[in-house]
């Protein structure tokens, strides 16, 4: 991921899209880079960015993983 964030290594702004099942990776992302998928009432999958949560004060200084785990973004993980 560091190669994609480094302008010298990635001068053309290539993007990387991936999914993960370990929320630890959120530590390395900013809100614009973090997208969630959640089914709506009609069973359709909707995508939304953490950056869309403009009501969260100081979002860029917050721990995104903690906000996710407590359900602040919706798309809350299932407890096993």
mmJSON file of the N, C-alpha and C atoms, coordinates in Angstrom:
{"data_MODEL":{"atom_site":{
"group_PDB":["ATOM","ATOM","ATOM","ATOM","ATOM","ATOM","ATOM","ATOM","ATOM","ATOM","ATOM","ATOM","ATOM","ATOM","ATOM","ATOM","ATOM","ATOM","ATOM","ATOM","ATOM","ATOM","ATOM","ATOM","ATOM","ATOM","ATOM","ATOM","ATOM","ATOM","ATOM","ATOM","ATOM","ATOM","ATOM","ATOM","ATOM","ATOM","ATOM","ATOM","ATOM","ATOM","ATOM","ATOM","ATOM","ATOM","ATOM","ATOM","ATOM","ATOM","ATOM","ATOM","ATOM","ATOM","ATOM","ATOM","ATOM","ATOM","ATOM","ATOM","ATOM","ATOM","ATOM","ATOM","ATOM","ATOM","ATOM","ATOM","ATOM","ATOM","ATOM","ATOM","ATOM","ATOM","ATOM","ATOM","ATOM","ATOM","ATOM","ATOM","ATOM","ATOM","ATOM","ATOM","ATOM","ATOM","ATOM","ATOM","ATOM","ATOM","ATOM","ATOM","ATOM","ATOM","ATOM","ATOM","ATOM","ATOM","ATOM","ATOM","ATOM","ATOM","ATOM","ATOM","ATOM","ATOM","ATOM","ATOM","ATOM","ATOM","ATOM","ATOM","ATOM","ATOM","ATOM","ATOM","ATOM","ATOM","ATOM","ATOM","ATOM","ATOM","ATOM","ATOM","ATOM","ATOM","ATOM","ATOM","ATOM","ATOM","ATOM","ATOM","ATOM","ATOM","ATOM","ATOM","ATOM","ATOM","ATOM","ATOM","ATOM","ATOM","ATOM","ATOM","ATOM","ATOM","ATOM","ATOM","ATOM","ATOM","ATOM","ATOM","ATOM","ATOM","ATOM","ATOM","ATOM","ATOM","ATOM","ATOM","ATOM","ATOM","ATOM","ATOM","ATOM","ATOM","ATOM","ATOM","ATOM","ATOM","ATOM","ATOM","ATOM","ATOM","ATOM","ATOM","ATOM","ATOM","ATOM","ATOM","ATOM","ATOM","ATOM","ATOM","ATOM","ATOM","ATOM","ATOM","ATOM","ATOM","ATOM","ATOM","ATOM","ATOM","ATOM","ATOM","ATOM","ATOM","ATOM","ATOM","ATOM","ATOM","ATOM","ATOM","ATOM","ATOM","ATOM","ATOM","ATOM","ATOM","ATOM","ATOM","ATOM","ATOM","ATOM","ATOM","ATOM","ATOM","ATOM","ATOM","ATOM","ATOM","ATOM","ATOM","ATOM","ATOM","ATOM","ATOM","ATOM","ATOM","ATOM","ATOM","ATOM","ATOM","ATOM","ATOM","ATOM","ATOM","ATOM","ATOM"],
"id":[1,2,3,4,5,6,7,8,9,10,11,12,13,14,15,16,17,18,19,20,21,22,23,24,25,26,27,28,29,30,31,32,33,34,35,36,37,38,39,40,41,42,43,44,45,46,47,48,49,50,51,52,53,54,55,56,57,58,59,60,61,62,63,64,65,66,67,68,69,70,71,72,73,74,75,76,77,78,79,80,81,82,83,84,85,86,87,88,89,90,91,92,93,94,95,96,97,98,99,100,101,102,103,104,105,106,107,108,109,110,111,112,113,114,115,116,117,118,119,120,121,122,123,124,125,126,127,128,129,130,131,132,133,134,135,136,137,138,139,140,141,142,143,144,145,146,147,148,149,150,151,152,153,154,155,156,157,158,159,160,161,162,163,164,165,166,167,168,169,170,171,172,173,174,175,176,177,178,179,180,181,182,183,184,185,186,187,188,189,190,191,192,193,194,195,196,197,198,199,200,201,202,203,204,205,206,207,208,209,210,211,212,213,214,215,216,217,218,219,220,221,222,223,224,225,226,227,228,229,230,231,232,233,234,235,236,237,238,239,240],
"type_symbol":["N","C","C","N","C","C","N","C","C","N","C","C","N","C","C","N","C","C","N","C","C","N","C","C","N","C","C","N","C","C","N","C","C","N","C","C","N","C","C","N","C","C","N","C","C","N","C","C","N","C","C","N","C","C","N","C","C","N","C","C","N","C","C","N","C","C","N","C","C","N","C","C","N","C","C","N","C","C","N","C","C","N","C","C","N","C","C","N","C","C","N","C","C","N","C","C","N","C","C","N","C","C","N","C","C","N","C","C","N","C","C","N","C","C","N","C","C","N","C","C","N","C","C","N","C","C","N","C","C","N","C","C","N","C","C","N","C","C","N","C","C","N","C","C","N","C","C","N","C","C","N","C","C","N","C","C","N","C","C","N","C","C","N","C","C","N","C","C","N","C","C","N","C","C","N","C","C","N","C","C","N","C","C","N","C","C","N","C","C","N","C","C","N","C","C","N","C","C","N","C","C","N","C","C","N","C","C","N","C","C","N","C","C","N","C","C","N","C","C","N","C","C","N","C","C","N","C","C","N","C","C","N","C","C","N","C","C","N","C","C"],
"label_atom_id":["N","CA","C","N","CA","C","N","CA","C","N","CA","C","N","CA","C","N","CA","C","N","CA","C","N","CA","C","N","CA","C","N","CA","C","N","CA","C","N","CA","C","N","CA","C","N","CA","C","N","CA","C","N","CA","C","N","CA","C","N","CA","C","N","CA","C","N","CA","C","N","CA","C","N","CA","C","N","CA","C","N","CA","C","N","CA","C","N","CA","C","N","CA","C","N","CA","C","N","CA","C","N","CA","C","N","CA","C","N","CA","C","N","CA","C","N","CA","C","N","CA","C","N","CA","C","N","CA","C","N","CA","C","N","CA","C","N","CA","C","N","CA","C","N","CA","C","N","CA","C","N","CA","C","N","CA","C","N","CA","C","N","CA","C","N","CA","C","N","CA","C","N","CA","C","N","CA","C","N","CA","C","N","CA","C","N","CA","C","N","CA","C","N","CA","C","N","CA","C","N","CA","C","N","CA","C","N","CA","C","N","CA","C","N","CA","C","N","CA","C","N","CA","C","N","CA","C","N","CA","C","N","CA","C","N","CA","C","N","CA","C","N","CA","C","N","CA","C","N","CA","C","N","CA","C","N","CA","C","N","CA","C","N","CA","C","N","CA","C","N","CA","C","N","CA","C","N","CA","C"],
"label_alt_id":[null,null,null,null,null,null,null,null,null,null,null,null,null,null,null,null,null,null,null,null,null,null,null,null,null,null,null,null,null,null,null,null,null,null,null,null,null,null,null,null,null,null,null,null,null,null,null,null,null,null,null,null,null,null,null,null,null,null,null,null,null,null,null,null,null,null,null,null,null,null,null,null,null,null,null,null,null,null,null,null,null,null,null,null,null,null,null,null,null,null,null,null,null,null,null,null,null,null,null,null,null,null,null,null,null,null,null,null,null,null,null,null,null,null,null,null,null,null,null,null,null,null,null,null,null,null,null,null,null,null,null,null,null,null,null,null,null,null,null,null,null,null,null,null,null,null,null,null,null,null,null,null,null,null,null,null,null,null,null,null,null,null,null,null,null,null,null,null,null,null,null,null,null,null,null,null,null,null,null,null,null,null,null,null,null,null,null,null,null,null,null,null,null,null,null,null,null,null,null,null,null,null,null,null,null,null,null,null,null,null,null,null,null,null,null,null,null,null,null,null,null,null,null,null,null,null,null,null,null,null,null,null,null,null,null,null,null,null,null,null],
"label_comp_id":["UNK","UNK","UNK","UNK","UNK","UNK","UNK","UNK","UNK","UNK","UNK","UNK","UNK","UNK","UNK","UNK","UNK","UNK","UNK","UNK","UNK","UNK","UNK","UNK","UNK","UNK","UNK","UNK","UNK","UNK","UNK","UNK","UNK","UNK","UNK","UNK","UNK","UNK","UNK","UNK","UNK","UNK","UNK","UNK","UNK","UNK","UNK","UNK","UNK","UNK","UNK","UNK","UNK","UNK","UNK","UNK","UNK","UNK","UNK","UNK","UNK","UNK","UNK","UNK","UNK","UNK","UNK","UNK","UNK","UNK","UNK","UNK","UNK","UNK","UNK","UNK","UNK","UNK","UNK","UNK","UNK","UNK","UNK","UNK","UNK","UNK","UNK","UNK","UNK","UNK","UNK","UNK","UNK","UNK","UNK","UNK","UNK","UNK","UNK","UNK","UNK","UNK","UNK","UNK","UNK","UNK","UNK","UNK","UNK","UNK","UNK","UNK","UNK","UNK","UNK","UNK","UNK","UNK","UNK","UNK","UNK","UNK","UNK","UNK","UNK","UNK","UNK","UNK","UNK","UNK","UNK","UNK","UNK","UNK","UNK","UNK","UNK","UNK","UNK","UNK","UNK","UNK","UNK","UNK","UNK","UNK","UNK","UNK","UNK","UNK","UNK","UNK","UNK","UNK","UNK","UNK","UNK","UNK","UNK","UNK","UNK","UNK","UNK","UNK","UNK","UNK","UNK","UNK","UNK","UNK","UNK","UNK","UNK","UNK","UNK","UNK","UNK","UNK","UNK","UNK","UNK","UNK","UNK","UNK","UNK","UNK","UNK","UNK","UNK","UNK","UNK","UNK","UNK","UNK","UNK","UNK","UNK","UNK","UNK","UNK","UNK","UNK","UNK","UNK","UNK","UNK","UNK","UNK","UNK","UNK","UNK","UNK","UNK","UNK","UNK","UNK","UNK","UNK","UNK","UNK","UNK","UNK","UNK","UNK","UNK","UNK","UNK","UNK","UNK","UNK","UNK","UNK","UNK","UNK","UNK","UNK","UNK","UNK","UNK","UNK"],
"label_asym_id":["A","A","A","A","A","A","A","A","A","A","A","A","A","A","A","A","A","A","A","A","A","A","A","A","A","A","A","A","A","A","A","A","A","A","A","A","A","A","A","A","A","A","A","A","A","A","A","A","A","A","A","A","A","A","A","A","A","A","A","A","A","A","A","A","A","A","A","A","A","A","A","A","A","A","A","A","A","A","A","A","A","A","A","A","A","A","A","A","A","A","A","A","A","A","A","A","A","A","A","A","A","A","A","A","A","A","A","A","A","A","A","A","A","A","A","A","A","A","A","A","A","A","A","A","A","A","A","A","A","A","A","A","A","A","A","A","A","A","A","A","A","A","A","A","A","A","A","A","A","A","A","A","A","A","A","A","A","A","A","A","A","A","A","A","A","A","A","A","A","A","A","A","A","A","A","A","A","A","A","A","A","A","A","A","A","A","A","A","A","A","A","A","A","A","A","A","A","A","A","A","A","A","A","A","A","A","A","A","A","A","A","A","A","A","A","A","A","A","A","A","A","A","A","A","A","A","A","A","A","A","A","A","A","A","A","A","A","A","A","A"],
"label_entity_id":["1","1","1","1","1","1","1","1","1","1","1","1","1","1","1","1","1","1","1","1","1","1","1","1","1","1","1","1","1","1","1","1","1","1","1","1","1","1","1","1","1","1","1","1","1","1","1","1","1","1","1","1","1","1","1","1","1","1","1","1","1","1","1","1","1","1","1","1","1","1","1","1","1","1","1","1","1","1","1","1","1","1","1","1","1","1","1","1","1","1","1","1","1","1","1","1","1","1","1","1","1","1","1","1","1","1","1","1","1","1","1","1","1","1","1","1","1","1","1","1","1","1","1","1","1","1","1","1","1","1","1","1","1","1","1","1","1","1","1","1","1","1","1","1","1","1","1","1","1","1","1","1","1","1","1","1","1","1","1","1","1","1","1","1","1","1","1","1","1","1","1","1","1","1","1","1","1","1","1","1","1","1","1","1","1","1","1","1","1","1","1","1","1","1","1","1","1","1","1","1","1","1","1","1","1","1","1","1","1","1","1","1","1","1","1","1","1","1","1","1","1","1","1","1","1","1","1","1","1","1","1","1","1","1","1","1","1","1","1","1"],
"label_seq_id":[1,1,1,2,2,2,3,3,3,4,4,4,5,5,5,6,6,6,7,7,7,8,8,8,9,9,9,10,10,10,11,11,11,12,12,12,13,13,13,14,14,14,15,15,15,16,16,16,17,17,17,18,18,18,19,19,19,20,20,20,21,21,21,22,22,22,23,23,23,24,24,24,25,25,25,26,26,26,27,27,27,28,28,28,29,29,29,30,30,30,31,31,31,32,32,32,33,33,33,34,34,34,35,35,35,36,36,36,37,37,37,38,38,38,39,39,39,40,40,40,41,41,41,42,42,42,43,43,43,44,44,44,45,45,45,46,46,46,47,47,47,48,48,48,49,49,49,50,50,50,51,51,51,52,52,52,53,53,53,54,54,54,55,55,55,56,56,56,57,57,57,58,58,58,59,59,59,60,60,60,61,61,61,62,62,62,63,63,63,64,64,64,65,65,65,66,66,66,67,67,67,68,68,68,69,69,69,70,70,70,71,71,71,72,72,72,73,73,73,74,74,74,75,75,75,76,76,76,77,77,77,78,78,78,79,79,79,80,80,80],
"pdbx_PDB_ins_code":[null,null,null,null,null,null,null,null,null,null,null,null,null,null,null,null,null,null,null,null,null,null,null,null,null,null,null,null,null,null,null,null,null,null,null,null,null,null,null,null,null,null,null,null,null,null,null,null,null,null,null,null,null,null,null,null,null,null,null,null,null,null,null,null,null,null,null,null,null,null,null,null,null,null,null,null,null,null,null,null,null,null,null,null,null,null,null,null,null,null,null,null,null,null,null,null,null,null,null,null,null,null,null,null,null,null,null,null,null,null,null,null,null,null,null,null,null,null,null,null,null,null,null,null,null,null,null,null,null,null,null,null,null,null,null,null,null,null,null,null,null,null,null,null,null,null,null,null,null,null,null,null,null,null,null,null,null,null,null,null,null,null,null,null,null,null,null,null,null,null,null,null,null,null,null,null,null,null,null,null,null,null,null,null,null,null,null,null,null,null,null,null,null,null,null,null,null,null,null,null,null,null,null,null,null,null,null,null,null,null,null,null,null,null,null,null,null,null,null,null,null,null,null,null,null,null,null,null,null,null,null,null,null,null,null,null,null,null,null,null],
"Cartn_x":[0.818,0.0,0.859,2.028,2.87,3.293,3.475,3.835,2.739,1.492,0.383,0.235,0.659,0.536,1.713,2.818,4.037,4.0,3.978,3.873,5.093,6.262,7.456,7.366,6.847,6.708,5.47,4.484,3.216,2.875,3.693,3.519,2.22,1.581,0.354,-0.901,-0.748,-1.902,-2.704,-2.022,-2.725,-3.439,-4.554,-5.353,-5.381,-5.584,-5.684,-7.022,-7.797,-9.082,-9.006,-9.315,-9.285,-10.262,-10.589,-11.435,-10.604,-10.977,-10.248,-11.218,-10.807,-11.648,-11.009,-9.983,-9.316,-9.321,-10.029,-10.187,-8.894,-7.856,-6.573,-6.037,-6.29,-5.775,-6.309,-7.42,-8.007,-7.048,-6.11,-5.119,-4.298,-4.169,-3.322,-4.086,-5.382,-6.218,-6.759,-7.062,-7.77,-9.229,-10.147,-11.571,-11.935,-11.309,-11.634,-11.25,-10.325,-9.852,-10.646,-11.508,-12.231,-13.694,-14.107,-15.477,-16.103,-17.402,-18.144,-19.228,-19.591,-20.701,-21.736,-22.993,-24.073,-25.329,-26.079,-27.339,-28.43,-29.243,-30.38,-31.603,-32.743,-33.965,-34.45,-34.047,-34.443,-33.433,-32.403,-31.395,-30.311,-30.29,-29.277,-28.075,-26.891,-25.678,-25.423,-25.183,-24.849,-23.429,-22.693,-21.339,-21.337,-20.565,-20.446,-19.089,-18.603,-17.275,-17.335,-16.287,-16.186,-16.16,-15.656,-15.584,-16.961,-17.991,-19.352,-19.933,-19.298,-19.808,-19.281,-19.781,-19.311,-19.753,-20.67,-21.128,-20.158,-19.15,-18.174,-17.114,-17.082,-16.132,-14.699,-13.824,-12.411,-12.22,-12.987,-12.931,-11.509,-10.708,-9.36,-8.381,-8.776,-7.932,-8.446,-9.516,-10.14,-9.542,-9.711,-9.324,-10.465,-10.292,-11.358,-11.781,-10.838,-11.18,-12.127,-11.864,-12.743,-14.129,-14.195,-15.495,-16.262,-15.57,-16.199,-16.708,-15.878,-16.243,-17.45,-17.636,-18.795,-20.019,-19.881,-21.027,-21.296,-20.343,-20.553,-20.75,-20.192,-20.325,-21.428,-22.145,-23.047,-22.174,-22.675,-21.872,-21.114,-21.747,-21.081,-20.744,-19.545,-19.15,-19.969,-20.145,-20.828,-19.885,-20.415,-19.617,-19.592,-18.425,-18.297,-18.152],
"Cartn_y":[-1.192,0.0,1.252,1.167,2.362,2.811,1.877,2.253,3.091,2.775,3.519,4.904,5.059,6.349,7.276,6.712,7.464,8.053,9.382,10.047,9.769,9.583,9.282,7.882,6.939,5.556,5.368,6.24,6.127,7.48,7.928,9.277,9.485,8.413,8.545,8.336,8.158,8.039,6.758,5.64,4.356,4.055,3.363,3.046,1.546,1.168,-0.232,-0.425,-1.383,-1.692,-3.118,-3.315,-4.65,-4.715,-5.927,-6.111,-6.848,-6.676,-7.352,-7.751,-8.733,-9.241,-9.015,-8.206,-7.863,-6.339,-5.83,-4.376,-3.649,-4.382,-3.774,-2.888,-3.256,-2.512,-1.08,-0.818,0.523,1.557,1.094,1.978,2.721,2.146,2.71,3.543,3.712,4.393,5.716,6.622,7.846,7.654,8.461,8.245,8.107,8.863,8.751,7.397,6.721,5.434,4.257,4.505,3.432,3.423,2.361,2.206,0.982,1.056,-0.035,-0.532,-1.782,-2.371,-2.853,-2.55,-2.957,-3.2,-4.216,-4.507,-3.586,-3.062,-2.235,-3.127,-2.532,-3.293,-4.111,-3.724,-4.458,-5.552,-5.72,-6.738,-6.314,-5.031,-4.516,-4.026,-4.27,-3.824,-2.359,-1.58,-0.163,0.063,0.915,1.28,2.709,2.953,4.312,4.494,5.703,6.04,6.55,6.283,6.827,8.355,8.922,10.378,11.021,10.246,10.785,11.118,10.652,10.882,12.215,13.287,14.628,15.06,14.317,14.665,14.196,13.409,12.949,14.028,14.636,15.721,15.18,15.913,15.542,14.137,13.792,12.456,12.044,12.996,12.656,12.409,12.735,12.441,11.224,10.629,9.52,8.181,7.186,5.808,5.165,5.011,4.499,3.086,2.267,0.895,0.875,1.69,1.741,2.238,3.289,3.792,2.707,1.931,0.834,-0.248,-0.654,-1.75,-1.416,-0.154,0.22,0.545,0.395,0.567,1.985,2.877,4.285,4.501,3.606,3.723,2.831,2.126,1.088,-0.07,-0.937,-2.063,-2.749,-2.819,-3.358,-4.841,-5.212,-6.617,-7.532,-8.763,-9.755,-10.234,-10.377,-10.926,-12.441,-13.014,-14.474,-15.058],
"Cartn_z":[0.0,0.0,0.0,0.583,0.631,-0.762,-1.677,-3.048,-3.696,-3.417,-4.009,-3.387,-2.145,-1.466,-1.766,-2.245,-2.499,-3.911,-4.018,-5.326,-6.216,-5.618,-6.415,-7.022,-6.277,-6.752,-7.63,-7.469,-8.188,-8.831,-9.79,-10.345,-11.123,-11.579,-12.365,-11.525,-10.226,-9.338,-9.503,-9.792,-9.901,-8.585,-8.689,-7.506,-7.276,-6.041,-5.645,-4.949,-5.425,-4.796,-4.282,-3.003,-2.416,-1.259,-0.874,0.309,1.353,2.595,3.666,4.759,5.528,6.603,7.969,8.003,9.25,9.36,10.332,10.447,10.822,11.183,11.534,10.404,9.17,8.01,7.964,8.64,8.652,9.226,10.026,10.64,9.586,8.411,7.368,6.34,6.539,5.556,6.089,5.175,5.536,5.116,5.631,5.356,3.873,2.974,1.541,0.963,1.592,1.087,1.641,2.579,3.26,2.837,2.179,1.697,2.333,2.585,3.211,2.269,2.426,1.672,2.681,2.402,3.301,2.465,2.821,2.114,2.631,1.703,2.105,2.316,2.599,2.877,1.682,0.484,-0.725,-1.089,-0.258,-0.511,-1.487,-1.845,-2.763,-1.963,-2.49,-1.816,-2.142,-1.101,-1.265,-0.763,-1.459,-1.06,-0.554,0.507,1.02,1.669,1.626,2.124,3.561,4.307,5.662,5.616,4.535,4.396,4.328,4.012,3.922,5.294,6.356,7.705,8.237,7.651,7.999,9.391,10.0,11.346,12.432,12.074,13.062,13.213,14.377,14.645,14.586,13.935,13.811,13.241,12.223,11.622,11.253,10.779,10.32,11.466,12.686,13.834,14.612,14.163,14.886,14.455,15.316,15.031,14.242,12.938,12.073,12.459,12.88,13.26,14.451,15.453,16.624,16.236,15.426,14.974,14.225,13.409,12.668,13.618,14.563,15.472,16.351,16.683,17.508,16.649,15.329,14.448,14.0,14.168,13.827,12.33,11.512,10.063,9.504,10.351,9.84,9.414,8.564,8.065,9.203,10.368,11.554,11.366,11.787,11.635,12.542,12.093,12.927,14.008,15.192,16.287,16.154,16.311,16.224,17.612],
"occupancy":[1.0,1.0,1.0,1.0,1.0,1.0,1.0,1.0,1.0,1.0,1.0,1.0,1.0,1.0,1.0,1.0,1.0,1.0,1.0,1.0,1.0,1.0,1.0,1.0,1.0,1.0,1.0,1.0,1.0,1.0,1.0,1.0,1.0,1.0,1.0,1.0,1.0,1.0,1.0,1.0,1.0,1.0,1.0,1.0,1.0,1.0,1.0,1.0,1.0,1.0,1.0,1.0,1.0,1.0,1.0,1.0,1.0,1.0,1.0,1.0,1.0,1.0,1.0,1.0,1.0,1.0,1.0,1.0,1.0,1.0,1.0,1.0,1.0,1.0,1.0,1.0,1.0,1.0,1.0,1.0,1.0,1.0,1.0,1.0,1.0,1.0,1.0,1.0,1.0,1.0,1.0,1.0,1.0,1.0,1.0,1.0,1.0,1.0,1.0,1.0,1.0,1.0,1.0,1.0,1.0,1.0,1.0,1.0,1.0,1.0,1.0,1.0,1.0,1.0,1.0,1.0,1.0,1.0,1.0,1.0,1.0,1.0,1.0,1.0,1.0,1.0,1.0,1.0,1.0,1.0,1.0,1.0,1.0,1.0,1.0,1.0,1.0,1.0,1.0,1.0,1.0,1.0,1.0,1.0,1.0,1.0,1.0,1.0,1.0,1.0,1.0,1.0,1.0,1.0,1.0,1.0,1.0,1.0,1.0,1.0,1.0,1.0,1.0,1.0,1.0,1.0,1.0,1.0,1.0,1.0,1.0,1.0,1.0,1.0,1.0,1.0,1.0,1.0,1.0,1.0,1.0,1.0,1.0,1.0,1.0,1.0,1.0,1.0,1.0,1.0,1.0,1.0,1.0,1.0,1.0,1.0,1.0,1.0,1.0,1.0,1.0,1.0,1.0,1.0,1.0,1.0,1.0,1.0,1.0,1.0,1.0,1.0,1.0,1.0,1.0,1.0,1.0,1.0,1.0,1.0,1.0,1.0,1.0,1.0,1.0,1.0,1.0,1.0,1.0,1.0,1.0,1.0,1.0,1.0,1.0,1.0,1.0,1.0,1.0,1.0],
"B_iso_or_equiv":[0.0,0.0,0.0,0.0,0.0,0.0,0.0,0.0,0.0,0.0,0.0,0.0,0.0,0.0,0.0,0.0,0.0,0.0,0.0,0.0,0.0,0.0,0.0,0.0,0.0,0.0,0.0,0.0,0.0,0.0,0.0,0.0,0.0,0.0,0.0,0.0,0.0,0.0,0.0,0.0,0.0,0.0,0.0,0.0,0.0,0.0,0.0,0.0,0.0,0.0,0.0,0.0,0.0,0.0,0.0,0.0,0.0,0.0,0.0,0.0,0.0,0.0,0.0,0.0,0.0,0.0,0.0,0.0,0.0,0.0,0.0,0.0,0.0,0.0,0.0,0.0,0.0,0.0,0.0,0.0,0.0,0.0,0.0,0.0,0.0,0.0,0.0,0.0,0.0,0.0,0.0,0.0,0.0,0.0,0.0,0.0,0.0,0.0,0.0,0.0,0.0,0.0,0.0,0.0,0.0,0.0,0.0,0.0,0.0,0.0,0.0,0.0,0.0,0.0,0.0,0.0,0.0,0.0,0.0,0.0,0.0,0.0,0.0,0.0,0.0,0.0,0.0,0.0,0.0,0.0,0.0,0.0,0.0,0.0,0.0,0.0,0.0,0.0,0.0,0.0,0.0,0.0,0.0,0.0,0.0,0.0,0.0,0.0,0.0,0.0,0.0,0.0,0.0,0.0,0.0,0.0,0.0,0.0,0.0,0.0,0.0,0.0,0.0,0.0,0.0,0.0,0.0,0.0,0.0,0.0,0.0,0.0,0.0,0.0,0.0,0.0,0.0,0.0,0.0,0.0,0.0,0.0,0.0,0.0,0.0,0.0,0.0,0.0,0.0,0.0,0.0,0.0,0.0,0.0,0.0,0.0,0.0,0.0,0.0,0.0,0.0,0.0,0.0,0.0,0.0,0.0,0.0,0.0,0.0,0.0,0.0,0.0,0.0,0.0,0.0,0.0,0.0,0.0,0.0,0.0,0.0,0.0,0.0,0.0,0.0,0.0,0.0,0.0,0.0,0.0,0.0,0.0,0.0,0.0,0.0,0.0,0.0,0.0,0.0,0.0],
"pdbx_formal_charge":[null,null,null,null,null,null,null,null,null,null,null,null,null,null,null,null,null,null,null,null,null,null,null,null,null,null,null,null,null,null,null,null,null,null,null,null,null,null,null,null,null,null,null,null,null,null,null,null,null,null,null,null,null,null,null,null,null,null,null,null,null,null,null,null,null,null,null,null,null,null,null,null,null,null,null,null,null,null,null,null,null,null,null,null,null,null,null,null,null,null,null,null,null,null,null,null,null,null,null,null,null,null,null,null,null,null,null,null,null,null,null,null,null,null,null,null,null,null,null,null,null,null,null,null,null,null,null,null,null,null,null,null,null,null,null,null,null,null,null,null,null,null,null,null,null,null,null,null,null,null,null,null,null,null,null,null,null,null,null,null,null,null,null,null,null,null,null,null,null,null,null,null,null,null,null,null,null,null,null,null,null,null,null,null,null,null,null,null,null,null,null,null,null,null,null,null,null,null,null,null,null,null,null,null,null,null,null,null,null,null,null,null,null,null,null,null,null,null,null,null,null,null,null,null,null,null,null,null,null,null,null,null,null,null,null,null,null,null,null,null],
"auth_seq_id":[1,1,1,2,2,2,3,3,3,4,4,4,5,5,5,6,6,6,7,7,7,8,8,8,9,9,9,10,10,10,11,11,11,12,12,12,13,13,13,14,14,14,15,15,15,16,16,16,17,17,17,18,18,18,19,19,19,20,20,20,21,21,21,22,22,22,23,23,23,24,24,24,25,25,25,26,26,26,27,27,27,28,28,28,29,29,29,30,30,30,31,31,31,32,32,32,33,33,33,34,34,34,35,35,35,36,36,36,37,37,37,38,38,38,39,39,39,40,40,40,41,41,41,42,42,42,43,43,43,44,44,44,45,45,45,46,46,46,47,47,47,48,48,48,49,49,49,50,50,50,51,51,51,52,52,52,53,53,53,54,54,54,55,55,55,56,56,56,57,57,57,58,58,58,59,59,59,60,60,60,61,61,61,62,62,62,63,63,63,64,64,64,65,65,65,66,66,66,67,67,67,68,68,68,69,69,69,70,70,70,71,71,71,72,72,72,73,73,73,74,74,74,75,75,75,76,76,76,77,77,77,78,78,78,79,79,79,80,80,80],
"auth_comp_id":["UNK","UNK","UNK","UNK","UNK","UNK","UNK","UNK","UNK","UNK","UNK","UNK","UNK","UNK","UNK","UNK","UNK","UNK","UNK","UNK","UNK","UNK","UNK","UNK","UNK","UNK","UNK","UNK","UNK","UNK","UNK","UNK","UNK","UNK","UNK","UNK","UNK","UNK","UNK","UNK","UNK","UNK","UNK","UNK","UNK","UNK","UNK","UNK","UNK","UNK","UNK","UNK","UNK","UNK","UNK","UNK","UNK","UNK","UNK","UNK","UNK","UNK","UNK","UNK","UNK","UNK","UNK","UNK","UNK","UNK","UNK","UNK","UNK","UNK","UNK","UNK","UNK","UNK","UNK","UNK","UNK","UNK","UNK","UNK","UNK","UNK","UNK","UNK","UNK","UNK","UNK","UNK","UNK","UNK","UNK","UNK","UNK","UNK","UNK","UNK","UNK","UNK","UNK","UNK","UNK","UNK","UNK","UNK","UNK","UNK","UNK","UNK","UNK","UNK","UNK","UNK","UNK","UNK","UNK","UNK","UNK","UNK","UNK","UNK","UNK","UNK","UNK","UNK","UNK","UNK","UNK","UNK","UNK","UNK","UNK","UNK","UNK","UNK","UNK","UNK","UNK","UNK","UNK","UNK","UNK","UNK","UNK","UNK","UNK","UNK","UNK","UNK","UNK","UNK","UNK","UNK","UNK","UNK","UNK","UNK","UNK","UNK","UNK","UNK","UNK","UNK","UNK","UNK","UNK","UNK","UNK","UNK","UNK","UNK","UNK","UNK","UNK","UNK","UNK","UNK","UNK","UNK","UNK","UNK","UNK","UNK","UNK","UNK","UNK","UNK","UNK","UNK","UNK","UNK","UNK","UNK","UNK","UNK","UNK","UNK","UNK","UNK","UNK","UNK","UNK","UNK","UNK","UNK","UNK","UNK","UNK","UNK","UNK","UNK","UNK","UNK","UNK","UNK","UNK","UNK","UNK","UNK","UNK","UNK","UNK","UNK","UNK","UNK","UNK","UNK","UNK","UNK","UNK","UNK","UNK","UNK","UNK","UNK","UNK","UNK"],
"auth_asym_id":["A","A","A","A","A","A","A","A","A","A","A","A","A","A","A","A","A","A","A","A","A","A","A","A","A","A","A","A","A","A","A","A","A","A","A","A","A","A","A","A","A","A","A","A","A","A","A","A","A","A","A","A","A","A","A","A","A","A","A","A","A","A","A","A","A","A","A","A","A","A","A","A","A","A","A","A","A","A","A","A","A","A","A","A","A","A","A","A","A","A","A","A","A","A","A","A","A","A","A","A","A","A","A","A","A","A","A","A","A","A","A","A","A","A","A","A","A","A","A","A","A","A","A","A","A","A","A","A","A","A","A","A","A","A","A","A","A","A","A","A","A","A","A","A","A","A","A","A","A","A","A","A","A","A","A","A","A","A","A","A","A","A","A","A","A","A","A","A","A","A","A","A","A","A","A","A","A","A","A","A","A","A","A","A","A","A","A","A","A","A","A","A","A","A","A","A","A","A","A","A","A","A","A","A","A","A","A","A","A","A","A","A","A","A","A","A","A","A","A","A","A","A","A","A","A","A","A","A","A","A","A","A","A","A","A","A","A","A","A","A"],
"auth_atom_id":["N","CA","C","N","CA","C","N","CA","C","N","CA","C","N","CA","C","N","CA","C","N","CA","C","N","CA","C","N","CA","C","N","CA","C","N","CA","C","N","CA","C","N","CA","C","N","CA","C","N","CA","C","N","CA","C","N","CA","C","N","CA","C","N","CA","C","N","CA","C","N","CA","C","N","CA","C","N","CA","C","N","CA","C","N","CA","C","N","CA","C","N","CA","C","N","CA","C","N","CA","C","N","CA","C","N","CA","C","N","CA","C","N","CA","C","N","CA","C","N","CA","C","N","CA","C","N","CA","C","N","CA","C","N","CA","C","N","CA","C","N","CA","C","N","CA","C","N","CA","C","N","CA","C","N","CA","C","N","CA","C","N","CA","C","N","CA","C","N","CA","C","N","CA","C","N","CA","C","N","CA","C","N","CA","C","N","CA","C","N","CA","C","N","CA","C","N","CA","C","N","CA","C","N","CA","C","N","CA","C","N","CA","C","N","CA","C","N","CA","C","N","CA","C","N","CA","C","N","CA","C","N","CA","C","N","CA","C","N","CA","C","N","CA","C","N","CA","C","N","CA","C","N","CA","C","N","CA","C","N","CA","C","N","CA","C","N","CA","C","N","CA","C","N","CA","C","N","CA","C"],
"pdbx_PDB_model_num":[1,1,1,1,1,1,1,1,1,1,1,1,1,1,1,1,1,1,1,1,1,1,1,1,1,1,1,1,1,1,1,1,1,1,1,1,1,1,1,1,1,1,1,1,1,1,1,1,1,1,1,1,1,1,1,1,1,1,1,1,1,1,1,1,1,1,1,1,1,1,1,1,1,1,1,1,1,1,1,1,1,1,1,1,1,1,1,1,1,1,1,1,1,1,1,1,1,1,1,1,1,1,1,1,1,1,1,1,1,1,1,1,1,1,1,1,1,1,1,1,1,1,1,1,1,1,1,1,1,1,1,1,1,1,1,1,1,1,1,1,1,1,1,1,1,1,1,1,1,1,1,1,1,1,1,1,1,1,1,1,1,1,1,1,1,1,1,1,1,1,1,1,1,1,1,1,1,1,1,1,1,1,1,1,1,1,1,1,1,1,1,1,1,1,1,1,1,1,1,1,1,1,1,1,1,1,1,1,1,1,1,1,1,1,1,1,1,1,1,1,1,1,1,1,1,1,1,1,1,1,1,1,1,1,1,1,1,1,1,1]
}}}
